[in-house]
Amino acid sequence: TKRKVSNVLPWSIKAEEAFVKIKDELVRMPTLHTQNISRPFWLYTDASATAIGACLAQHDDVGKELPIAFFSKKLTPTQMKWSTIEREAFCVLEALKKVDT
C-alpha cells in the first residue's frame, strides 16, 4: 500500500519574498531591440561545463545597454570534455555564426 504523502508545502516568509522577487523579474524580462548598424556591437559570451551562451547588445544615446539577441546551446558529451579555453572559443564561434544570420 502507498503511504499518504502530505500535499502541504512548507512556505516561509523568506520563501514568499523569493517567489515575489522571481515574479517581478519575469515581468521585467528584457525586450529585444533592432540593431543599429551605425553603432558598435557588444558580444558577451560564456561557457560552462555543460552549455554555452551569448548576448549581442548595443548601447543607446545615454549608454543604456539594449539586447539584440540571446543564444544558448547545450554541449555534447564530447564537447564537455574540452578544456575551458576550447569551450570558450567554441562559444564565440557559435555565437558569431548565430548573429551573422
N, C-alpha and C positions, 0 to 999 in steps of 0.2 A: 504494500500500500504506500501511497505517496503521503509524505508529511505535508501538512499545510504550511505554506510559506507566507509570511506576513507581506501584505501589499503596502505597508506603511514605509515610507522613505524618510529616514531621519533628515530633518531640514532645520538648520540653524540660521541665526540672523546673518552670520558670515556667508553661508551658502546663498541666502536670498540676495545679499548685496552683490555677490559674484554673478549670480544669474541676471540681475538687473543690469549690471555693467556689460555683460555679454550682449544682452538685447540692445542696449544703447549703441554698442559698437557695430552691431549688424545693421542698424538703421543708418549709420554714418559710413556705410561701405563706399569706397572710392568710386567716383564716376570717371569713366574713360573719356579722354579728350581726343580731339582730332589733332593730328600732327601739324606743326607749322614748320614748313621746310626752311624758313629763314632763321630759325632758332637752333641752337646746339641741342643735341640729344644726349641723354644720360642713360647708360645701360648698367643696371645693378644686377649682379649675378651671385648665386650662392650654390654650393654643392654640399650635400651631407653624405653620410654613408649609404643612404638608400634612395636619394632623389636629388634632382636639380631644379632650380627655379630662377626666374629673372623678371625684371620690371624695366620697361622702356618708358622714360619720362622726359619732360621738358619743363622749363621754368617760364612763368608768365612775366608781365612787366614789373610786378612787385616782388618777384623772386619766389613766388609760391610754386611748389612742385606739382606738376599736372601729370598723372599717369596716363600713358597712351595704350600700353598693352602689358599683360601679365602672361607668363609662361611657366609651366611646371611639367615635370616628367619623372616617372619612377625609373630607377636604374635597373638594368637586368642583373642577374646574379654574377655574371662575368664582370660587368662594369663596377659592381660593388666591391670587387677585389682590387680595383685600380688604386694607385696612390692618390693622396689628396690633390696634388698638383694636376694629375691626369684628369680627375673628376672635375676640378675647377676649370681647366682648359676646355674640356668637353662641354661643360655648361655654357661657356662663352660662345663656342662654335654653334651649338644647338640654338642658342638664343638669337645669334646673328642670322641663322637660317630662317627662323620664325619671323623676325621683324623685316626681313628682306622681301617677304611675300605680301 
